[in-house]
């Protein structure tokens, strides 16, 4: 498959010159994470959800002996299960986006020029 790119032939040369400084490459990137930012960004995203904060609060509360209801490890299981399943889903989704971006970025293009 080929993509057809239709350039604006010199009408907005100033704007193109200014934009080319900021966008030197012409590749598409829709992924959210990199190898280094996956864990911190994903955890930050997970703890924006009220349910995960609630379970974290229960885990922290259960570490105090006066309030302990269950064993400390048992209280962490629901939170860890939810976080790991969400992280796995996000990692698979982001990897599929990466593969699609790679496919698009290395596809042949035709440039339409009058």
N, CA, C and O atoms as a printed pandas DataFrame, in Angstrom:
     atom_number atom_name residue_name chain_id  residue_number  x_coord  y_coord  z_coord
0              1         N          UNK        A               1    0.834   -1.183    0.000
1              2        CA          UNK        A               1    0.000    0.000    0.000
2              3         C          UNK        A               1    0.876    1.242    0.000
3              4         O          UNK        A               1    1.946    1.270    0.607
4              5         N          UNK        A               2    0.406    2.248   -0.680
5              6        CA          UNK        A               2    1.126    3.509   -0.740
6              7         C          UNK        A               2    0.286    4.613   -0.125
7              8         O          UNK        A               2   -0.940    4.623   -0.239
8              9         N          UNK        A               3    0.964    5.537    0.524
9             10        CA          UNK        A               3    0.299    6.733    1.023
10            11         C          UNK        A               3    0.567    7.854    0.032
11            12         O          UNK        A               3    1.652    7.918   -0.547
12            13         N          UNK        A               4   -0.379    8.717   -0.169
13            14        CA          UNK        A               4   -0.184    9.877   -1.035
14            15         C          UNK        A               4   -0.122   11.117   -0.161
15            16         O          UNK        A               4   -1.042   11.396    0.609
16            17         N          UNK        A               5    0.967   11.855   -0.287
17            18        CA          UNK        A               5    1.180   13.079    0.482
18            19         C          UNK        A               5    1.083   14.245   -0.485
19            20         O          UNK        A               5    1.783   14.270   -1.498
20            21         N          UNK        A               6    0.234   15.199   -0.189
21            22        CA          UNK        A               6    0.058   16.365   -1.056
22            23         C          UNK        A               6    0.618   17.581   -0.332
23            24         O          UNK        A               6    0.012   18.060    0.627
24            25         N          UNK        A               7    1.783   18.096   -0.781
25            26        CA          UNK        A               7    2.379   19.251   -0.101
26            27         C          UNK        A               7    1.719   20.555   -0.530
27            28         O          UNK        A               7    1.112   20.642   -1.597
28            29         N          UNK        A               8    1.849   21.541    0.303
29            30        CA          UNK        A               8    1.375   22.879   -0.037
30            31         C          UNK        A               8    2.549   23.583   -0.712
31            32         O          UNK        A               8    3.516   23.940   -0.038
32            33         N          UNK        A               9    2.488   23.783   -1.986
33            34        CA          UNK        A               9    3.633   24.224   -2.788
34            35         C          UNK        A               9    3.992   25.692   -2.587
35            36         O          UNK        A               9    3.651   26.526   -3.426
36            37         N          UNK        A              10    4.662   26.018   -1.512
37            38        CA          UNK        A              10    5.234   27.331   -1.314
38            39         C          UNK        A              10    4.298   28.415   -0.857
39            40         O          UNK        A              10    4.730   29.557   -0.695
40            41         N          UNK        A              11    3.041   28.114   -0.640
41            42        CA          UNK        A              11    2.120   29.173   -0.221
42            43         C          UNK        A              11    2.430   29.664    1.190
43            44         O          UNK        A              11    2.320   30.853    1.490
44            45         N          UNK        A              12    2.808   28.747    2.025
45            46        CA          UNK        A              12    3.086   29.118    3.413
46            47         C          UNK        A              12    4.519   28.731    3.768
47            48         O          UNK        A              12    4.737   27.984    4.722
48            49         N          UNK        A              13    5.477   29.218    3.028
49            50        CA          UNK        A              13    6.871   28.845    3.184
50            51         C          UNK        A              13    7.407   29.227    4.566
51            52         O          UNK        A              13    8.167   28.468    5.166
52            53         N          UNK        A              14    7.015   30.397    5.072
53            54        CA          UNK        A              14    7.478   30.838    6.389
54            55         C          UNK        A              14    7.008   29.884    7.486
55            56         O          UNK        A              14    7.785   29.472    8.348
56            57         N          UNK        A              15    5.725   29.547    7.435
57            58        CA          UNK        A              15    5.177   28.645    8.446
58            59         C          UNK        A              15    5.836   27.277    8.373
59            60         O          UNK        A              15    6.098   26.663    9.407
60            61         N          UNK        A              16    6.105   26.794    7.178
61            62        CA          UNK        A              16    6.746   25.491    7.028
62            63         C          UNK        A              16    8.158   25.527    7.588
63            64         O          UNK        A              16    8.593   24.596    8.265
64            65         N          UNK        A              17    8.875   26.622    7.296
65            66        CA          UNK        A              17   10.252   26.750    7.768
66            67         C          UNK        A              17   10.292   26.791    9.296
67            68         O          UNK        A              17   11.176   26.190    9.907
68            69         N          UNK        A              18    9.360   27.480    9.903
69            70        CA          UNK        A              18    9.296   27.567   11.358
70            71         C          UNK        A              18    8.885   26.222   11.966
71            72         O          UNK        A              18    9.431   25.809   12.989
72            73         N          UNK        A              19    7.941   25.552   11.348
73            74        CA          UNK        A              19    7.483   24.268   11.863
74            75         C          UNK        A              19    8.531   23.186   11.688
75            76         O          UNK        A              19    8.609   22.270   12.506
76            77         N          UNK        A              20    9.340   23.272   10.640
77            78        CA          UNK        A              20   10.343   22.235   10.395
78            79         C          UNK        A              20   11.430   22.231   11.465
79            80         O          UNK        A              20   12.107   21.219   11.646
80            81         N          UNK        A              21   11.607   23.332   12.170
81            82        CA          UNK        A              21   12.566   23.367   13.272
82            83         C          UNK        A              21   12.073   22.491   14.429
83            84         O          UNK        A              21   12.852   21.768   15.050
84            85         N          UNK        A              22   10.774   22.568   14.704
85            86        CA          UNK        A              22   10.206   21.808   15.805
86            87         C          UNK        A              22    9.910   20.357   15.434
87            88         O          UNK        A              22    9.988   19.470   16.283
88            89         N          UNK        A              23    9.572   20.115   14.171
89            90        CA          UNK        A              23    9.215   18.777   13.708
90            91         C          UNK        A              23   10.207   18.334   12.640
91            92         O          UNK        A              23    9.882   18.297   11.454
92            93         N          UNK        A              24   11.421   17.998   13.073
93            94        CA          UNK        A              24   12.448   17.665   12.100
94            95         C          UNK        A              24   12.185   16.328   11.423
95            96         O          UNK        A              24   12.507   16.160   10.247
96            97         N          UNK        A              25   11.608   15.379   12.145
97            98        CA          UNK        A              25   11.295   14.087   11.545
98            99         C          UNK        A              25    9.872   14.082   11.020
99           100         O          UNK        A              25    9.064   14.941   11.373
100          101         N          UNK        A              26    9.579   13.125   10.190
101          102        CA          UNK        A              26    8.235   13.044    9.653
102          103         C          UNK        A              26    7.632   11.692   10.007
103          104         O          UNK        A              26    6.972   11.063    9.180
104          105         N          UNK        A              27    7.858   11.256   11.216
105          106        CA          UNK        A              27    7.355    9.949   11.611
106          107         C          UNK        A              27    6.169   10.099   12.547
107          108         O          UNK        A              27    6.010   11.109   13.234
108          109         N          UNK        A              28    5.351    9.076   12.553
109          110        CA          UNK        A              28    4.151    9.056   13.382
110          111         C          UNK        A              28    4.452    8.280   14.652
111          112         O          UNK        A              28    5.036    7.198   14.605
112          113         N          UNK        A              29    4.053    8.832   15.779
113          114        CA          UNK        A              29    4.245    8.134   17.049
114          115         C          UNK        A              29    2.998    8.315   17.901
115          116         O          UNK        A              29    2.686    9.420   18.346
116          117         N          UNK        A              30    2.287    7.208   18.122
117          118        CA          UNK        A              30    1.074    7.255   18.933
118          119         C          UNK        A              30    1.239    6.510   20.248
119          120         O          UNK        A              30    0.294    6.424   21.032
120          121         N          UNK        A              31    2.429    5.969   20.497
121          122        CA          UNK        A              31    2.647    5.234   21.744
122          123         C          UNK        A              31    2.699    6.198   22.918
123          124         O          UNK        A              31    3.058    7.367   22.777
124          125         N          UNK        A              32    2.337    5.684   24.059
125          126        CA          UNK        A              32    2.286    6.501   25.262
126          127         C          UNK        A              32    3.542    6.341   26.118
127          128         O          UNK        A              32    3.943    7.267   26.822
128          129         N          UNK        A              33    4.159    5.162   26.053
129          130        CA          UNK        A              33    5.269    4.838   26.952
130          131         C          UNK        A              33    6.545    4.527   26.190
131          132         O          UNK        A              33    6.519    4.228   24.996
132          133         N          UNK        A              34    7.675    4.603   26.914
133          134        CA          UNK        A              34    8.952    4.061   26.458
134          135         C          UNK        A              34    9.368    3.026   27.501
135          136         O          UNK        A              34    8.683    2.837   28.507
136          137         N          UNK        A              35   10.489    2.362   27.257
137          138        CA          UNK        A              35   10.938    1.348   28.227
138          139         C          UNK        A              35   11.228    1.980   29.599
139          140         O          UNK        A              35   10.993    1.356   30.633
140          141         N          UNK        A              36   11.727    3.190   29.601
141          142        CA          UNK        A              36   12.094    3.833   30.869
142          143         C          UNK        A              36   10.897    4.447   31.594
143          144         O          UNK        A              36   10.884    4.516   32.823
144          145         N          UNK        A              37    9.903    4.888   30.846
145          146        CA          UNK        A              37    8.799    5.608   31.474
146          147         C          UNK        A              37    7.572    4.745   31.721
147          148         O          UNK        A              37    6.573    5.236   32.245
148          149         N          UNK        A              38    7.627    3.464   31.352
149          150        CA          UNK        A              38    6.424    2.648   31.471
150          151         C          UNK        A              38    5.963    2.520   32.918
151          152         O          UNK        A              38    4.807    2.817   33.220
152          153         N          UNK        A              39    6.832    2.088   33.808
153          154        CA          UNK        A              39    6.423    1.834   35.194
154          155         C          UNK        A              39    5.964    3.099   35.920
155          156         O          UNK        A              39    4.875    3.091   36.494
156          157         N          UNK        A              40    6.742    4.185   35.921
157          158        CA          UNK        A              40    6.255    5.371   36.653
158          159         C          UNK        A              40    4.993    5.994   36.063
159          160         O          UNK        A              40    4.084    6.367   36.804
160          161         N          UNK        A              41    4.928    6.111   34.741
161          162        CA          UNK        A              41    3.748    6.739   34.124
162          163         C          UNK        A              41    2.505    5.879   34.300
163          164         O          UNK        A              41    1.407    6.392   34.519
164          165         N          UNK        A              42    2.692    4.547   34.201
165          166        CA          UNK        A              42    1.543    3.671   34.338
166          167         C          UNK        A              42    1.046    3.657   35.776
167          168         O          UNK        A              42   -0.163    3.657   36.008
168          169         N          UNK        A              43    1.955    3.643   36.744
169          170        CA          UNK        A              43    1.522    3.685   38.145
170          171         C          UNK        A              43    0.822    5.004   38.462
171          172         O          UNK        A              43   -0.174    5.025   39.186
172          173         N          UNK        A              44    1.339    6.090   37.923
173          174        CA          UNK        A              44    0.689    7.384   38.131
174          175         C          UNK        A              44   -0.720    7.372   37.540
175          176         O          UNK        A              44   -1.661    7.892   38.138
176          177         N          UNK        A              45   -0.848    6.774   36.366
177          178        CA          UNK        A              45   -2.163    6.671   35.730
178          179         C          UNK        A              45   -3.102    5.774   36.529
179          180         O          UNK        A              45   -4.289    6.074   36.659
180          181         N          UNK        A              46   -2.570    4.668   37.067
181          182        CA          UNK        A              46   -3.396    3.736   37.823
182          183         C          UNK        A              46   -3.913    4.375   39.116
183          184         O          UNK        A              46   -5.052    4.140   39.517
184          185         N          UNK        A              47   -3.071    5.181   39.761
185          186        CA          UNK        A              47   -3.494    5.772   41.031
186          187         C          UNK        A              47   -4.289    7.060   40.847
187          188         O          UNK        A              47   -4.585    7.748   41.824
188          189         N          UNK        A              48   -4.635    7.391   39.613
189          190        CA          UNK        A              48   -5.619    8.447   39.391
190          191         C          UNK        A              48   -7.032    7.895   39.548
191          192         O          UNK        A              48   -7.997    8.657   39.612
192          193         N          UNK        A              49   -7.152    6.586   39.608
193          194        CA          UNK        A              49   -8.459    5.951   39.784
194          195         C          UNK        A              49   -8.754    5.821   41.273
195          196         O          UNK        A              49   -7.898    5.413   42.058
196          197         N          UNK        A              50   -9.954    6.166   41.639
197          198        CA          UNK        A              50  -10.348    6.193   43.045
198          199         C          UNK        A              50  -10.319    4.806   43.689
199          200         O          UNK        A              50   -9.958    4.678   44.859
200          201         N          UNK        A              51  -10.689    3.778   42.948
201          202        CA          UNK        A              51  -10.698    2.421   43.492
202          203         C          UNK        A              51   -9.310    1.949   43.883
203          204         O          UNK        A              51   -9.147    1.304   44.919
204          205         N          UNK        A              52   -8.309    2.257   43.072
205          206        CA          UNK        A              52   -6.938    1.857   43.388
206          207         C          UNK        A              52   -6.408    2.618   44.600
207          208         O          UNK        A              52   -5.656    2.059   45.398
208          209         N          UNK        A              53   -6.786    3.871   44.744
209          210        CA          UNK        A              53   -6.360    4.646   45.925
210          211         C          UNK        A              53   -7.006    4.068   47.183
211          212         O          UNK        A              53   -6.377    4.022   48.240
212          213         N          UNK        A              54   -8.250    3.631   47.072
213          214        CA          UNK        A              54   -8.941    3.023   48.204
214          215         C          UNK        A              54   -8.230    1.751   48.656
215          216         O          UNK        A              54   -8.007    1.555   49.851
216          217         N          UNK        A              55   -7.873    0.886   47.707
217          218        CA          UNK        A              55   -7.176   -0.338   48.072
218          219         C          UNK        A              55   -5.787   -0.049   48.626
219          220         O          UNK        A              55   -5.330   -0.757   49.524
220          221         N          UNK        A              56   -5.110    0.968   48.116
221          222        CA          UNK        A              56   -3.812    1.357   48.660
222          223         C          UNK        A              56   -3.973    1.861   50.087
223          224         O          UNK        A              56   -3.147    1.559   50.949
224          225         N          UNK        A              57   -5.029    2.625   50.342
225          226        CA          UNK        A              57   -5.313    3.103   51.697
226          227         C          UNK        A              57   -5.536    1.923   52.653
227          228         O          UNK        A              57   -5.049    1.940   53.784
228          229         N          UNK        A              58   -6.270    0.902   52.198
229          230        CA          UNK        A              58   -6.486   -0.285   53.039
230          231         C          UNK        A              58   -5.186   -1.030   53.316
231          232         O          UNK        A              58   -4.980   -1.532   54.421
232          233         N          UNK        A              59   -4.315   -1.103   52.321
233          234        CA          UNK        A              59   -3.020   -1.769   52.512
234          235         C          UNK        A              59   -2.193   -1.017   53.541
235          236         O          UNK        A              59   -1.622   -1.625   54.446
236          237         N          UNK        A              60   -2.125    0.295   53.407
237          238        CA          UNK        A              60   -1.340    1.107   54.359
238          239         C          UNK        A              60   -1.952    1.028   55.755
239          240         O          UNK        A              60   -1.226    0.920   56.743
240          241         N          UNK        A              61   -3.256    1.080   55.842
241          242        CA          UNK        A              61   -3.938    1.014   57.131
242          243         C          UNK        A              61   -3.704   -0.332   57.816
243          244         O          UNK        A              61   -3.608   -0.400   59.041
244          245         N          UNK        A              62   -3.616   -1.383   57.037
245          246        CA          UNK        A              62   -3.442   -2.720   57.585
246          247         C          UNK        A              62   -2.032   -2.965   58.102
247          248         O          UNK        A              62   -1.806   -3.959   58.791
248          249         N          UNK        A              63   -1.080   -2.097   57.795
249          250        CA          UNK        A              63    0.282   -2.247   58.308
250          251         C          UNK        A              63    0.399   -1.793   59.761
251          252         O          UNK        A              63    1.404   -2.073   60.415
252          253         N          UNK        A              64   -0.611   -1.098   60.270
253          254        CA          UNK        A              64   -0.591   -0.693   61.673
254          255         C          UNK        A              64   -1.197   -1.812   62.519
255          256         O          UNK        A              64   -2.308   -2.260   62.237
256          257         N          UNK        A              65   -0.485   -2.270   63.553
257          258        CA          UNK        A              65   -0.977   -3.415   64.338
258          259         C          UNK        A              65   -2.314   -3.152   65.048
259          260         O          UNK        A              65   -3.076   -4.094   65.268
260          261         N          UNK        A              66   -2.612   -1.918   65.406
261          262        CA          UNK        A              66   -3.852   -1.615   66.106
262          263         C          UNK        A              66   -5.072   -1.791   65.209
263          264         O          UNK        A              66   -6.158   -2.090   65.705
264          265         N          UNK        A              67   -4.918   -1.614   63.911
265          266        CA          UNK        A              67   -6.034   -1.633   62.986
266          267         C          UNK        A              67   -6.045   -2.907   62.130
267          268         O          UNK        A              67   -6.993   -3.139   61.380
268          269         N          UNK        A              68   -5.020   -3.715   62.235
269          270        CA          UNK        A              68   -4.855   -4.882   61.359
270          271         C          UNK        A              68   -6.042   -5.832   61.465
271          272         O          UNK        A              68   -6.394   -6.281   62.556
272          273         N          UNK        A              69   -6.649   -6.130   60.334
273          274        CA          UNK        A              69   -7.787   -7.045   60.282
274          275         C          UNK        A              69   -7.346   -8.375   59.694
275          276         O          UNK        A              69   -7.624   -9.428   60.268
276          277         N          UNK        A              70   -6.658   -8.339   58.551
277          278        CA          UNK        A              70   -6.143   -9.528   57.894
278          279         C          UNK        A              70   -4.627   -9.515   57.971
279          280         O          UNK        A              70   -4.030   -8.574   58.494
280          281         N          UNK        A              71   -4.018  -10.549   57.455
281          282        CA          UNK        A              71   -2.564  -10.525   57.317
282          283         C          UNK        A              71   -2.197   -9.443   56.308
283          284         O          UNK        A              71   -2.946   -9.157   55.374
284          285         N          UNK        A              72   -1.034   -8.853   56.519
285          286        CA          UNK        A              72   -0.628   -7.734   55.674
286          287         C          UNK        A              72   -0.502   -8.136   54.205
287          288         O          UNK        A              72   -0.839   -7.359   53.311
288          289         N          UNK        A              73   -0.016   -9.349   53.962
289          290        CA          UNK        A              73    0.183   -9.801   52.583
290          291         C          UNK        A              73   -1.148  -10.044   51.876
291          292         O          UNK        A              73   -1.262   -9.794   50.676
292          293         N          UNK        A              74   -2.143  -10.522   52.594
293          294        CA          UNK        A              74   -3.438  -10.820   51.990
294          295         C          UNK        A              74   -4.134   -9.535   51.542
295          296         O          UNK        A              74   -4.844   -9.533   50.536
296          297         N          UNK        A              75   -3.937   -8.462   52.271
297          298        CA          UNK        A              75   -4.569   -7.197   51.912
298          299         C          UNK        A              75   -3.994   -6.629   50.612
299          300         O          UNK        A              75   -4.687   -5.922   49.880
300          301         N          UNK        A              76   -2.723   -6.942   50.328
301          302        CA          UNK        A              76   -2.086   -6.423   49.120
302          303         C          UNK        A              76   -2.500   -7.174   47.862
303          304         O          UNK        A              76   -2.349   -6.643   46.762
304          305         N          UNK        A              77   -3.015   -8.389   47.989
305          306        CA          UNK        A              77   -3.341   -9.210   46.820
306          307         C          UNK        A              77   -4.331   -8.565   45.848
307          308         O          UNK        A              77   -4.061   -8.565   44.647
308          309         N          UNK        A              78   -5.463   -8.015   46.301
309          310        CA          UNK        A              78   -6.377   -7.397   45.324
310          311         C          UNK        A              78   -5.745   -6.228   44.567
311          312         O          UNK        A              78   -5.929   -6.092   43.357
312          313         N          UNK        A              79   -5.003   -5.389   45.284
313          314        CA          UNK        A              79   -4.367   -4.235   44.648
314          315         C          UNK        A              79   -3.324   -4.681   43.633
315          316         O          UNK        A              79   -3.285   -4.159   42.519
316          317         N          UNK        A              80   -2.487   -5.632   44.000
317          318        CA          UNK        A              80   -1.440   -6.115   43.097
318          319         C          UNK        A              80   -2.061   -6.781   41.875
319          320         O          UNK        A              80   -1.575   -6.603   40.758
320          321         N          UNK        A              81   -3.133   -7.549   42.078
321          322        CA          UNK        A              81   -3.791   -8.224   40.964
322          323         C          UNK        A              81   -4.361   -7.213   39.966
323          324         O          UNK        A              81   -4.186   -7.359   38.756
324          325         N          UNK        A              82   -5.032   -6.208   40.473
325          326        CA          UNK        A              82   -5.618   -5.191   39.592
326          327         C          UNK        A              82   -4.530   -4.401   38.873
327          328         O          UNK        A              82   -4.642   -4.140   37.675
328          329         N          UNK        A              83   -3.472   -4.018   39.599
329          330        CA          UNK        A              83   -2.402   -3.239   38.981
330          331         C          UNK        A              83   -1.670   -4.051   37.913
331          332         O          UNK        A              83   -1.384   -3.532   36.834
332          333         N          UNK        A              84   -1.366   -5.307   38.196
333          334        CA          UNK        A              84   -0.650   -6.126   37.217
334          335         C          UNK        A              84   -1.488   -6.402   35.974
335          336         O          UNK        A              84   -0.972   -6.381   34.857
336          337         N          UNK        A              85   -2.776   -6.659   36.167
337          338        CA          UNK        A              85   -3.615   -6.911   34.997
338          339         C          UNK        A              85   -3.762   -5.642   34.144
339          340         O          UNK        A              85   -3.738   -5.719   32.916
340          341         N          UNK        A              86   -3.912   -4.496   34.775
341          342        CA          UNK        A              86   -4.009   -3.235   34.020
342          343         C          UNK        A              86   -2.698   -2.905   33.318
343          344         O          UNK        A              86   -2.700   -2.434   32.181
344          345         N          UNK        A              87   -1.578   -3.152   33.997
345          346        CA          UNK        A              87   -0.269   -2.898   33.388
346          347         C          UNK        A              87   -0.038   -3.807   32.182
347          348         O          UNK        A              87    0.492   -3.373   31.159
348          349         N          UNK        A              88   -0.435   -5.054   32.311
349          350        CA          UNK        A              88   -0.267   -5.992   31.207
350          351         C          UNK        A              88   -1.101   -5.559   30.010
351          352         O          UNK        A              88   -0.627   -5.572   28.874
352          353         N          UNK        A              89   -2.346   -5.176   30.271
353          354        CA          UNK        A              89   -3.226   -4.710   29.195
354          355         C          UNK        A              89   -2.649   -3.472   28.521
355          356         O          UNK        A              89   -2.637   -3.385   27.293
356          357         N          UNK        A              90   -2.170   -2.514   29.313
357          358        CA          UNK        A              90   -1.604   -1.289   28.744
358          359         C          UNK        A              90   -0.327   -1.566   27.955
359          360         O          UNK        A              90   -0.090   -0.946   26.918
360          361         N          UNK        A              91    0.497   -2.494   28.442
361          362        CA          UNK        A              91    1.737   -2.824   27.735
362          363         C          UNK        A              91    1.436   -3.471   26.391
363          364         O          UNK        A              91    2.068   -3.135   25.390
364          365         N          UNK        A              92    0.487   -4.385   26.355
365          366        CA          UNK        A              92    0.125   -5.041   25.091
366          367         C          UNK        A              92   -0.464   -4.028   24.117
367          368         O          UNK        A              92   -0.130   -4.033   22.932
368          369         N          UNK        A              93   -1.326   -3.171   24.610
369          370        CA          UNK        A              93   -1.951   -2.147   23.765
370          371         C          UNK        A              93   -0.908   -1.188   23.192
371          372         O          UNK        A              93   -0.960   -0.844   22.011
372          373         N          UNK        A              94    0.038   -0.759   24.029
373          374        CA          UNK        A              94    1.059    0.174   23.580
374          375         C          UNK        A              94    2.013   -0.492   22.591
375          376         O          UNK        A              94    2.485    0.153   21.654
376          377         N          UNK        A              95    2.298   -1.778   22.793
377          378        CA          UNK        A              95    3.163   -2.492   21.863
378          379         C          UNK        A              95    2.490   -2.631   20.495
379          380         O          UNK        A              95    3.152   -2.513   19.464
380          381         N          UNK        A              96    1.206   -2.875   20.484
381          382        CA          UNK        A              96    0.478   -2.950   19.202
382          383         C          UNK        A              96    0.494   -1.597   18.494
383          384         O          UNK        A              96    0.627   -1.536   17.272
384          385         N          UNK        A              97    0.359   -0.519   19.255
385          386        CA          UNK        A              97    0.452    0.819   18.654
386          387         C          UNK        A              97    1.844    1.039   18.066
387          388         O          UNK        A              97    1.981    1.609   16.984
388          389         N          UNK        A              98    2.871    0.588   18.778
389          390        CA          UNK        A              98    4.252    0.726   18.305
390          391         C          UNK        A              98    4.445   -0.029   16.990
391          392         O          UNK        A              98    5.060    0.494   16.059
392          393         N          UNK        A              99    3.925   -1.251   16.910
393          394        CA          UNK        A              99    4.052   -2.029   15.683
394          395         C          UNK        A              99    3.327   -1.347   14.523
395          396         O          UNK        A              99    3.850   -1.303   13.410
396          397         N          UNK        A             100    2.144   -0.824   14.770
397          398        CA          UNK        A             100    1.398   -0.134   13.714
398          399         C          UNK        A             100    2.125    1.135   13.269
399          400         O          UNK        A             100    2.192    1.422   12.073
400          401         N          UNK        A             101    2.670    1.896   14.222
401          402        CA          UNK        A             101    3.431    3.100   13.881
402          403         C          UNK        A             101    4.646    2.748   13.032
403          404         O          UNK        A             101    4.967    3.447   12.071
404          405         N          UNK        A             102    5.312    1.667   13.393
405          406        CA          UNK        A             102    6.484    1.226   12.651
406          407         C          UNK        A             102    6.100    0.859   11.215
407          408         O          UNK        A             102    6.816    1.179   10.266
408          409         N          UNK        A             103    4.971    0.189   11.078
409          410        CA          UNK        A             103    4.482   -0.198    9.746
410          411         C          UNK        A             103    4.170    1.045    8.905
411          412         O          UNK        A             103    4.529    1.106    7.729
412          413         N          UNK        A             104    3.515    2.015    9.499
413          414        CA          UNK        A             104    3.166    3.252    8.782
414          415         C          UNK        A             104    4.418    4.063    8.440
415          416         O          UNK        A             104    4.530    4.596    7.336
416          417         N          UNK        A             105    5.353    4.158    9.379
417          418        CA          UNK        A             105    6.538    4.983    9.158
418          419         C          UNK        A             105    7.467    4.422    8.086
419          420         O          UNK        A             105    8.207    5.181    7.460
420          421         N          UNK        A             106    7.444    3.123    7.865
421          422        CA          UNK        A             106    8.318    2.531    6.857
422          423         C          UNK        A             106    7.583    2.167    5.570
423          424         O          UNK        A             106    8.123    1.455    4.723
424          425         N          UNK        A             107    6.361    2.652    5.425
425          426        CA          UNK        A             107    5.643    2.377    4.185
426          427         C          UNK        A             107    6.098    3.360    3.101
427          428         O          UNK        A             107    6.560    4.463    3.395
428          429         N          UNK        A             108    5.960    2.940    1.868
429          430        CA          UNK        A             108    6.352    3.794    0.751
430          431         C          UNK        A             108    5.300    4.880    0.557
431          432         O          UNK        A             108    4.109    4.661    0.783
432          433         N          UNK        A             109    5.755    6.034    0.140
433          434        CA          UNK        A             109    4.825    7.143   -0.086
434          435         C          UNK        A             109    5.023    7.705   -1.491
435          436         O          UNK        A             109    6.112    7.639   -2.061
436          437         N          UNK        A             110    3.976    8.241   -2.014
437          438        CA          UNK        A             110    4.046    9.002   -3.250
438          439         C          UNK        A             110    3.738   10.448   -2.899
439          440         O          UNK        A             110    2.772   10.731   -2.190
440          441         N          UNK        A             111    4.545   11.342   -3.389
441          442        CA          UNK        A             111    4.321   12.760   -3.141
442          443         C          UNK        A             111    3.702   13.345   -4.401
443          444         O          UNK        A             111    4.260   13.259   -5.495
444          445         N          UNK        A             112    2.542   13.936   -4.215
445          446        CA          UNK        A             112    1.831   14.558   -5.334
446          447         C          UNK        A             112    2.373   15.960   -5.529
447          448         O          UNK        A             112    2.349   16.775   -4.607
448          449         N          UNK        A             113    2.857   16.241   -6.720
449          450        CA          UNK        A             113    3.390   17.569   -7.026
450          451         C          UNK        A             113    2.891   17.962   -8.408
451          452         O          UNK        A             113    3.033   17.203   -9.366
452          453         N          UNK        A             114    2.313   19.136   -8.505
453          454        CA          UNK        A             114    1.780   19.582   -9.799
454          455         C          UNK        A             114    2.926   19.732  -10.711
455          456         O          UNK        A             114    2.747   20.100  -11.872
